[in-house]
Amino acid sequence: MEILNQSNWEEFLYSPTSILILSKTDCESCEAWFSELETYEIPPDIRLGKLLLDSPGLGRFKMENDWVANIDILPFNAIFVDGDVKKQWAGGGIERLQTRLNQIMSP
């Protein structure tokens, strides 16, 4: 899992396919989700990254992704394809993630 910050989030989101997980440093549900993801085998052409919303220097990220202001449950996940959000959902769960990936990858 890649750790995202003010210097690398944009390049990450504009990858062919990336899974962004939004979190905060004190989020216990997020830590449980990250632990669950350690056992998940990410397909090789998909990037997985986490961004801590309470990290400094993320003003531009929040302005360019104004939907982030409406998030009230963490962790929050978004699948991006070439910079466009294709799926979004709150909470964890490998099965939920895999279902959404399958929807994205299927023509």
C-alpha positions in Angstrom: 0.0 0.0 0.0 1.4 3.4 -1.0 1.3 6.2 1.5 0.0 9.3 -0.3 0.8 12.9 0.5 0.8 16.4 -1.0 3.6 15.5 -3.4 2.3 12.2 -4.9 -1.5 12.0 -4.7 -2.1 13.5 -8.2 0.2 11.1 -10.0 -1.4 8.2 -8.1 -5.0 9.2 -9.0 -4.1 9.6 -12.7 -2.7 6.0 -12.9 -4.6 3.6 -15.2 -6.4 2.1 -12.2 -6.0 3.1 -8.5 -7.8 2.4 -5.3 -7.7 5.4 -2.9 -8.5 4.9 0.8 -9.2 8.0 2.8 -8.5 7.9 6.5 -7.3 9.9 9.5 -4.6 9.1 12.0 -7.0 8.2 14.8 -9.4 6.1 12.8 -9.6 2.6 14.4 -12.0 1.3 11.7 -9.4 2.4 9.1 -6.6 0.5 10.8 -8.8 -2.6 10.8 -9.4 -2.2 7.1 -5.7 -1.7 6.4 -5.0 -4.9 8.4 -7.6 -6.8 6.3 -6.0 -5.5 3.1 -2.6 -7.0 4.1 -4.0 -10.4 3.2 -5.6 -9.3 -0.1 -3.7 -9.8 -3.3 -4.1 -6.7 -5.4 -4.0 -7.4 -9.1 -0.6 -6.3 -10.5 -2.0 -3.5 -12.7 -3.9 -1.8 -9.8 -2.4 0.6 -7.3 -3.5 0.8 -3.7 -2.9 3.9 -1.6 -4.0 5.6 1.5 -4.3 9.3 2.2 -4.6 10.7 5.7 -7.1 13.6 5.5 -5.6 15.2 8.7 -2.1 15.4 7.1 -0.9 18.9 6.4 -0.7 20.3 2.9 -3.7 18.6 1.3 -5.6 21.8 0.5 -5.2 21.4 -3.3 -6.3 17.7 -3.1 -9.5 18.7 -1.2 -10.2 21.6 -3.6 -9.8 19.4 -6.7 -11.9 16.6 -5.1 -14.7 18.6 -3.5 -16.7 15.4 -2.9 -14.3 14.7 0.0 -16.1 17.5 2.0 -19.2 15.3 2.1 -17.5 12.2 3.6 -18.8 11.4 7.1 -17.7 7.8 7.5 -14.1 6.5 7.4 -12.5 4.6 5.9 -13.8 5.9 2.6 -12.7 4.2 -0.7 -12.7 5.4 -4.3 -11.6 3.6 -7.4 -10.1 5.9 -10.0 -9.4 5.2 -13.7 -7.2 7.7 -15.4 -8.1 10.4 -12.9 -11.8 9.8 -12.9 -13.8 8.4 -10.0 -15.6 5.3 -11.0 -16.8 3.9 -7.7 -17.0 5.2 -4.1 -18.1 3.6 -0.8 -17.6 3.9 2.9 -16.3 1.1 5.1 -14.1 -1.9 4.6 -14.6 -5.4 3.3 -12.6 -7.4 0.8 -15.8 -8.8 -0.8 -17.2 -5.3 -1.3 -13.8 -4.1 -2.8 -13.6 -7.1 -5.2 -17.2 -6.6 -6.4 -16.5 -3.0 -7.3 -13.2 -3.9 -9.0 -15.0 -6.6 -11.0 -17.6 -4.0 -12.1 -14.8 -1.6 -13.2 -12.8 -4.3 -15.0 -15.7 -5.9 -16.8 -16.6 -4.3 -20.2 
